[in-house]
Amino acid sequence: MSYLVLARKWRPKSFSEVVGQQHVLRALINGLDQNRLHHAFLFSGTRGVGKTTLARIFAKSLNCEQGVSSNPCGECQSCIEVDQGRFVDLIEVDAASRTKVDDTRELLDNVQYAPSRGRYKVYLIDEVHMLSTSSFNALLKTLEEPPPHVKFLFATTDPQKLPVTILSRCLQFNLRRLELTQISEHLRFILEQEELSFEVEALTQLARAADGSMRDALSLLDQAIAFGGGSVSSETVFHMLGSISQDQVLNLLQALHLADAKSLLNQSSELAALGRDFTVVFDNLLSTLQHIATLQLVPDMELPETGSEQLQALANQFDAETIQLLYQIALHGKRDLNWAADPKSGFDMTLLRMLSFQPSSPPAVEDTPLKKSPSLRKPAVPPPPVQNDVPVEIPNPQPPEASHLAPAAMEPVPPITPSEQQEQAAPAAVSAVDNAPLVTDNTLISVDLSPANWTQIIAELKLSALTRQLAENSALIRCEQDAVHLALSPELGHLATDKSKQRLTSALTERLGQDLKLVFADADAHVDAGPTLAVERAEQAAERQQQAIDAIHNDPTVEIIKNTFNARIIEQSIKPID
Ligand SMILES: [Zn+2]
């Protein structure tokens, strides 16, 4: 099968064919039609979003033999030559390869001469931020007194690196990364025009992999067509990208909801057998969890075309906190993938961790009447009768690993509201309250917490999984009367939900027998904050790991084995034992 590469064949030849960037198009079209044009334009934006494409259409609009307009004829000699990339008055320069001042001078020396064929000489300088300081100075002279027949179009991925003197003489446009649907719809349009068969989900996958760049999307599409022998199926695209289908992700989540460890591991083995890239699988999982989280908060959100019913069902089955937690665990799993013995076992461990941390299916506890707080599950539509509320037995939680995520073991603490809190308070706490004076002036109480006892007290609290994450990652700054000031890293801000803050407040109030309130601050602004339990545990784990590594290196038997077999120690395989 022979065809012109799609990225080139379907490069937009007129403004009306450009996908997205409407804000830029409007300004250019108005300027051209009213013949009120600035002499220098700066297009900034990431790669493959259409900077040079726009510049070329602009050059054509200025030089079309039918006259200057936003709608060049596309048929005259000038238009054809621009399209074919051989129009003499469109001078394209890649600044990345011409940074020396001499090069720029040579380029600008010719600026004074009239255009040889068209009305305007158009200079398109790509990656303009790469020019040297002296080149910028040479350019600046021209920009200060531009000849009337010259237009400059600058493109850059890094506008911050441009001198202000240059910036201030340009009309600036920031090109946006294209949205997933803009890309997938354009791919669909092209395939329909090319009369090639395709599956919609495959296009979504390609668009996602292109990450905002239409150029990347088109070259991926080219590969997919070649790979699939002329058609674009989900199967070939998943294989090509190492990703998995929406159905496969949804099945994983369904098994998690049912706490079916066997099914989870079987599915993971299937993915490995299919040669899937687990980093990409994590990406698929993360984006699906993000979809579910959004759906829980914005029930009328537009859904992807495939698996929307199942997605909706999962949004009803899981509570919002669990989805946040699963997302967090998946994120960590993806990050730690390189450290795992192999990608599949890293993925398996992440799945098992998700399973053991899931607070929505509480383990059987005889003496605590488990009530499901109605506020915990907020179904957008009534959940299907089956699969929800099925009592499920949780397998033994995995032993916590040495990671700042690890210590959140399953706690049999049901979500409780403040009123329930009163009824369920432990006997000890009740008697403490009984003995306290009936009237307490809270504003005079100073809470009995300090950076020295903070981590110890946190470690002893009984908390549900998300609240535990919040507690372990918070550092104590100070106590002021009844206000406990805590520092939390901005990137962990999502842990501080209203509910988790309320639960941590209740737990601390109960533990200390004092009314208090929590005040969270940005950790970066508080270098004086005490340690967090998570950091303390991670440091202890790192120390134990180092001791284990030292012990192995100093072990005489290991030394003999090394020498006898010419062996070496793989440090990552060393694990401390208790
Ligand atoms: Zn023309």
Boltz pocket constraint, residues with backbone or C-beta under 6 A from the ligand:
constraints:
  - pocket:
      binder: B
      contacts: [[A, 60], [A, 63], [A, 64], [A, 65], [A, 66], [A, 72], [A, 73], [A, 74], [A, 75], [A, 76], [A, 77], [A, 78], [A, 79]]
      max_distance: 6.0
